[in-house]
Amino acid sequence: MKILVALSLLIAASLAAQAPAPARPRGNMLISRAVPDPAAVERGQKTFSANCGFCHGSNAQGGDSGPDLVRSPLALDDERGDKIGPVILQGRANKGMPAFHLPAEQIQDIAAFLRSRQQAAIDRNAYTILNVVTGDAQKGREYFNGEGRCNTCHSPTGDLSGVAKKYDAVTLQSRFLYPRTRAGDPQPVRSQVTVTLASGPTFSGSLEYLDDFNVSLRDAAGEYRSFSREPRLKIDIRDPLAAHADLLKKYTDADMHNLLAYLVTLK
């Protein structure tokens, strides 16, 4: 018995030793990495602009002849210049990049600058939304009542009355482009479904669940009903937000901005 246990442990140890080491992540978790020293970033920006900016742009997002280094896989995988350093020192003659004989400290400063640019690019919390109300309100009104056919479901004096007081412009834009129910909405928008049994009876209500095997609904009385999707079971689903999904495929940039410009007038 002891021999079998020892043999099992030996085999397990051997397999563990042969298992490949986990691959080093490339360019992910940048926010969780240490934030570069601001002084190093400032020095690196100056060095980068003076030596690299004419090709890669002063903000490292690419220029006329150099690629974007903010999203470069090599730069994303860099740690204190270990990847970009050899490229800086040796250049890439086949791509028109000369060698730059910079000391290690300056290369590390450039690496700090690039890391700061990468972290800023993926930090959505730091993104500043500019003015989105740039359209023509009158054209938006015409689209609402014309091509968009928004007035077939909505009314500026009915359900949309005061909507611009309820939501800021950014939220309002998001609401009409992607109107799915959000957490905390007082009246969730649900698809309606009618189920007709093979024997004839029908049941209607809000769709609660649907897959390849079952369909469930909650009727007007609040009763939950579930049915197996047998071959002769008929299901009719009506999505009240389907028109929004269809419009999303048809909007031009002008349509979206004009419609928003009109909606923000509904106060």
C-alpha positions in Angstrom: 0.0 0.0 0.0 2.8 2.4 0.9 4.5 1.6 -2.4 1.3 2.5 -4.3 0.9 5.8 -2.4 4.5 6.7 -3.0 4.2 5.9 -6.7 1.1 8.0 -7.1 2.8 11.0 -5.4 5.8 10.5 -7.7 3.6 10.5 -10.8 1.7 13.6 -9.7 4.9 15.4 -9.0 6.3 14.4 -12.4 3.1 15.6 -14.2 3.2 18.9 -12.3 6.8 19.5 -13.3 5.9 18.9 -17.0 2.9 21.2 -17.0 3.6 24.3 -19.0 3.9 27.6 -17.0 0.9 29.8 -17.4 1.3 32.3 -20.2 2.1 35.8 -19.2 -0.9 38.1 -19.9 -0.4 40.5 -22.7 -1.6 44.0 -22.3 -4.4 43.1 -19.8 -5.1 44.3 -16.3 -3.3 47.6 -17.1 -5.4 49.5 -14.5 -4.3 47.1 -11.8 -0.6 47.6 -12.5 1.3 50.2 -10.6 0.6 53.8 -11.7 3.8 55.3 -13.1 5.6 58.0 -11.1 4.2 61.4 -12.4 7.8 62.9 -12.6 8.9 59.9 -14.7 5.8 60.4 -17.0 6.6 64.1 -17.4 10.2 63.4 -18.3 9.2 60.6 -20.6 6.7 62.7 -22.4 9.4 65.3 -23.2 11.9 62.7 -24.3 9.2 60.9 -26.4 8.0 64.1 -28.1 11.6 65.2 -29.0 12.7 61.8 -30.3 9.6 59.8 -31.3 6.7 62.3 -31.7 7.5 63.2 -35.4 6.5 59.6 -36.3 4.3 58.3 -33.5 2.5 61.6 -32.7 3.1 63.6 -29.6 0.5 61.6 -27.7 1.8 58.3 -28.9 -1.4 57.5 -30.8 0.3 57.3 -34.2 1.5 59.7 -36.8 2.1 59.9 -40.6 4.7 57.1 -40.6 4.7 55.5 -37.1 2.1 53.2 -35.5 -0.1 53.8 -32.5 2.0 52.8 -29.4 -0.9 53.1 -27.0 -2.4 50.0 -28.4 0.8 48.3 -29.6 1.0 44.7 -28.3 4.7 45.2 -27.7 4.3 48.4 -25.7 1.3 46.9 -23.8 3.5 44.0 -22.7 6.4 46.2 -21.7 7.7 46.5 -18.2 10.0 49.5 -17.5 11.4 49.4 -21.0 12.3 45.7 -21.3 10.4 45.3 -24.6 10.6 48.8 -26.2 14.2 49.4 -25.0 15.8 47.0 -27.6 13.6 48.5 -30.4 14.6 52.1 -29.4 18.3 51.2 -29.2 18.5 49.1 -32.4 15.8 50.7 -34.5 13.9 49.0 -37.2 15.6 49.8 -40.5 13.2 47.7 -42.6 10.4 49.9 -41.3 12.2 53.2 -41.5 12.9 53.6 -37.8 16.4 54.7 -36.9 18.3 53.7 -33.8 18.2 56.1 -30.8 21.1 55.8 -28.4 19.3 56.8 -25.2 20.4 56.0 -21.7 18.4 53.4 -19.7 16.9 56.0 -17.5 15.3 57.9 -20.4 14.0 54.6 -21.9 12.4 53.8 -18.6 10.8 57.3 -18.5 9.4 56.7 -22.0 8.0 53.4 -20.8 6.4 55.3 -17.9 4.8 57.8 -20.3 3.5 55.0 -22.6 2.0 53.2 -19.6 0.3 56.3 -18.4 -1.2 56.8 -21.9 -2.4 53.1 -22.0 -4.0 53.3 -18.5 -5.8 56.6 -19.4 -7.1 55.0 -22.7 -8.8 52.1 -20.9 -10.0 54.0 -17.8 -13.6 54.6 -18.6 -14.2 56.4 -15.3 -11.8 59.1 -16.5 -13.6 59.6 -19.9 -15.1 63.1 -20.3 -18.3 63.2 -22.3 -18.5 66.3 -24.3 -21.7 68.1 -25.5 -23.8 65.6 -27.4 -26.6 68.0 -28.4 -25.2 69.1 -31.7 -28.2 68.4 -34.0 -31.0 70.4 -35.5 -34.1 70.3 -33.3 -36.5 71.1 -36.2 -35.1 68.3 -38.3 -35.3 66.0 -35.4 -39.0 66.9 -35.0 -39.6 66.2 -38.6 -37.8 62.8 -38.3 -39.9 62.0 -35.2 -43.2 62.6 -37.0 -42.0 61.4 -40.4 -39.3 58.9 -41.4 -38.7 57.6 -37.9 -42.4 57.1 -37.2 -41.7 57.6 -33.5 -45.1 59.3 -33.2 -46.9 56.0 -33.9 -45.9 54.9 -30.3 -44.9 58.1 -28.5 -46.3 61.6 -28.0 -44.5 64.7 -27.0 -47.5 65.7 -24.9 -48.1 62.3 -23.6 -45.5 59.7 -22.5 -42.6 62.0 -23.5 -44.0 65.1 -21.8 -41.2 66.5 -19.6 -38.8 63.7 -20.6 -35.9 66.2 -20.9 -36.4 67.1 -17.3 -36.3 63.5 -16.3 -33.0 62.6 -18.1 -29.9 64.5 -19.0 -28.9 64.6 -22.7 -26.5 61.7 -22.5 -28.9 59.4 -20.7 -31.7 60.5 -23.0 -29.7 59.5 -26.0 -28.9 56.2 -24.5 -32.5 55.6 -23.7 -33.9 56.0 -27.2 -31.0 54.1 -28.8 -31.0 51.2 -26.3 -34.3 51.4 -24.5 -34.1 48.0 -22.7 -35.3 48.1 -19.1 -32.6 49.2 -16.5 -32.4 48.1 -12.9 -34.6 50.4 -10.8 -37.1 51.3 -13.6 -40.5 51.6 -12.0 -42.3 50.0 -14.9 -40.2 47.5 -16.7 -41.0 47.1 -20.4 -41.8 43.4 -21.1 -42.6 41.5 -24.3 -46.1 40.3 -24.5 -46.9 36.7 -25.5 -50.0 34.7 -26.5 -49.8 30.9 -26.2 -52.4 28.9 -28.0 -52.7 25.2 -27.0 -53.4 22.5 -29.6 -56.8 22.0 -28.0 -57.7 25.6 -28.6 -57.5 27.6 -25.4 -55.2 30.7 -25.4 -53.3 32.4 -22.6 -51.8 35.9 -22.8 -49.5 37.9 -20.6 -46.0 39.3 -20.0 -43.3 37.0 -21.3 -41.3 35.6 -18.3 -39.2 32.9 -19.8 -38.5 31.3 -23.2 -36.2 28.6 -24.4 -36.3 25.7 -26.8 -38.3 23.6 -24.4 -40.6 25.9 -22.3 -42.4 29.2 -22.5 -43.7 31.0 -19.4 -45.9 34.1 -18.9 -47.6 36.1 -16.2 -51.2 37.0 -17.0 -53.1 40.1 -16.1 -54.2 38.6 -12.8 -50.6 38.0 -11.8 -50.8 34.2 -12.3 -47.7 32.5 -13.5 -48.2 29.9 -16.3 -45.7 27.7 -18.0 -46.1 25.5 -21.1 -43.9 22.8 -22.7 -43.1 23.7 -26.3 -44.8 20.9 -28.1 -45.0 20.8 -31.9 -48.6 22.1 -32.1 -48.2 24.8 -29.5 -48.4 28.3 -31.1 -46.5 31.2 -29.6 -47.0 34.8 -30.7 -44.5 37.3 -29.2 -44.9 41.0 -29.4 -41.8 43.1 -28.5 -42.8 46.7 -27.8 -39.2 47.8 -28.3 -38.7 46.1 -31.7 -39.2 49.4 -33.5 -36.2 50.8 -31.6 -34.0 47.9 -32.6 -35.1 48.3 -36.2 -34.3 52.1 -36.2 -30.8 51.4 -34.7 -29.9 49.7 -38.0 -31.2 52.7 -40.1 -30.1 55.8 -38.2 -27.6 58.1 -39.8 -25.4 60.2 -37.5 -27.5 63.2 -38.5 -30.7 61.4 -37.6 -29.5 60.5 -34.1 -28.2 64.0 -33.3 -31.2 65.7 -34.7 -33.6 63.5 -32.9 -31.8 64.1 -29.6 -31.8 67.8 -30.2 -35.6 67.6 -30.5 -36.1 65.4 -27.5 -34.1 67.8 -25.2 -36.7 70.5 -26.0 -39.5 68.4 -24.4 -39.5 70.0 -21.0 
